């Protein structure tokens, strides 16, 4: 039998669901995006091309999708959480078996006319699946070893498959997303503290035996961009030049410059 709130939630009109949206958050997102449009318009010399116009169209489409998703009952998304996770995991396996390689990385798979990078939907699928699993657990259950194995396996499987592509950045995102949900669900510090210590201790070993040369180069370039200012360190160097020439407030609207 549905609880009174749940029963009432199903009978809400479209107007009621729109009213329930956190419009303050929506306004904040819109303001931040608008600042981005203005900056792109400015650096293009007062033109919507080549950046601001395309970005505005993407934002409008994404904004509409966001509102529609927000209006759908959360239980609908929870019902699809496990199938969505399973499908995303199968696509990641498909990448290993028949994925396309590009610039030394095998991250895409072809589905008919579409080229898909399965690690992207997995970012959402993992969060939904973990949320559904932990919703049915008590705070005490989350820290029980046998119960904890399930969410850890749900995090590890896609993380390992993405790491094999290789895609270190997305691997870190998936791992941190999953661990953050475990923390929010009430995972005991008796688990968190030794795991953090173990990860810190494993960093030198990962540097020596796990990371590829180009991944090491990215880290070294971040620490010392001047070592390859016209190559790998170009973006960081230009960012420092921008801050140095424009200061905290910048040079002014449409006064800055960009390389198109």
N, C-alpha and C positions, 0 to 999 in steps of 0.2 A: 504493500500500500504506500502510495506516495505521501510524503510529508506535505503539510498545507502549503509551505513556501514553494516546493517543487511543483505542486499541482498548479499553483497560481502562476508560476513562471512560464508554464507552457501556454497559458491563455493570454499572455501579454500581446498587445498590438504592436505593429511596426513602430508607431510613434512612441509607445512606452519603452520599447527596446532602445530606440535612439536616445531617449531621455536618460536612460541608465548608463550610457557611454560616458567615460571620464573625459569630458570635453576640455577640461583644463590641461590634461596631458596631450590631447590632440592639438590644442592651441600651441603648446610648447613645441611640439614636433614641427608644426607648420612654421613657426617663427624661425626655428633653427634652419629648416630647409630653405626658407625665403632668404635668409642671410647668405646661404650658399649660392642661391640663384644670383643674388646681387653681386657677389664676388666674381662669379663666372662671367657675368655680363660686363663687369668692370675690366677684368684682365683681358677680355676679348676686344677692348677698345670701344665699348658701348654697343656691342652687337650680341644678338641672341645666338649667333653661330660662332664657334662650333659646339659650345658646351651648354650654355644656359637653357636654350630652347629644348634640346633633347632631354636634359635633366628635369625640366619642368613637366614634360610629358610623362616621363617615368614616375615622377612624384604623384601626378594626378591619378595615373593607373594604380599605383601602389596605395594611394590614399583610399580609393574606392574599394579595393580588396580588403584593406584594413577595417573599414567600417562594416563591410559585409561579414567578415570573420568575427568581429566583436559582437554582432547581433545574433550570431548562432549560439544556441544553448551550449554551455561548456560540456554537458553530458554527451552531446553529439560528437565532439572532438575526442572525448575519453573513449567512446565506443569504437572509434577508428584508430586509437593509439597503438594497440598491439599489431593489427594488420599493417598499418603504415610503417611501423618499425621493421616488421618482418620483410615487407616489400623493399624497403631501403637497404636492409642488410643483404638481401638477395642480389640487388643491383650492385652493391659493393663487391660481392663475390663474382658477379658477372664481369666487373672491371678487371679482376685478376685473371679471369679465364679468356676473355675476348675483348678487353678494353683497347682503346686507341692510345698510342703513345705520342706525346708531343713535347719537344724540348727536353727529352730525357725522363719524362714523367708519364705514367700510365694512369690517367684519372678520369677519362671519359668513356662512355659507352653509347653505341648507336642503337636507337629504338625506332625503326622505320625512318621517317624523315627528320627525327629529332636527334640531337647530340646532347646527352645529359651527363652532368657531373654528380654522381650519386651522393657524394659527401655533403652536398648542400642540403638536400631534403633530409638527410640523416641528422643534421643539426637540430631540426624541428622535431623529427620523429623520436629522437632519443629523449628530449625533454618531455614530450607527451607520454611516452611509455614509462619513464621513471616516475612521472607525476601520478600516473594511474596506479602503478604498483605501490608506491609509498602512501597513496591516499587510503589504502586499505590496511595500513600498518600503524600500530601505536608507536609512540616515541621510544618505548622500551624495546619493541621488536626490531627497530632499525639497527640497533647496536648488537643484536644477537648474531654470532658468527654465521650460523647456517642461513639465516634470513639475509644477511649482508652479502652472501655469495651471489645471490640472484642479481641485485642491481650492479654489483661490481662486474659480473659477467656481461651484463647488458651494456656497460660502458666499455669494457675491454675489447669485445668482439669488433665493433666498428672502428675503435681506435687503432687496433692492430692492422686491420685491413687498409685503413687510410694511410697508416705509417708505411706500409709496404709499397705504396704507389710511386714514389714517396711524396708525402705532403705533411711536413712537420707542423706547419702553422695550424691546419685544420685538426690534426691529431691533438695538439695542445688545447684547442678550443673545445673539442668534444670531451676531453678528459676533465677540463676545468668546469664545463657546464654540468657534467654528471656529478662531480665531487661537490660542486656548489649546492646542487639539489639535495645531496645526502646531508650536507651541513645544515641546510634550512629545515630538513626533516627531523633534525635533532640527533644526528650521529654523535656519539660520545667522544669527548676529547681524548679518552684513552685509546681510541683508534686514530684520531686525527694527528696527534702529536708525533707518535712514532712513524707514521706514514710520511709526514712532512720532513722529518729528520732523514728517513731513508731516501727520499727523493733528492734532498740536498746532497747526501753522500754519494748518490749515483751520478750526479752531474759530471764529474771528471771522467767516469767510465763511459758515459754516453758520448762525451766529447771525443774520447779516444777510439771507441769501437763502434758507435752507432751512427753518428752524424756523417753525412757525405761531405766531400770537400767544398761543394758550393754552399752548403748550409753553414759550414764553419766560416766561409768567406763572408757570408751575410752578417754574421755576428761580429767578425773583426772589422768589417766596413762600418757597422753601426758604432763601434767603439772608436774607430779612427777613420772617418770618411775622407780625410785628406790624403790617405794612402792611395786612393784611386778617385780623385775628385772629378775627373771627366768620364768615369765609367760607373762602377757600382755605387760610388759615393755621390753621384750627381744630385739626386733628390735631396739628400741631407745637406749637402753643401749649399744648394740653392735656397733651402729653407733658412739656413743660417744667414745667408746674404740678405734675404728678404727681411728678417728680423733686424739685422744690423742696419740696413738702409732705411727701413720704414719705422723702426721703433715699435713701441707697444700699440700705438694708434694706427700705424701704417702710413703710407704716403698720401692717401686720400682716394676717394671714389673716382675711378677711371684715370687715375694718375699712375698707377702701378704698371708693370709690364709683364708679359708672358711670352714664352716661346711656343708658337703655334706649329 
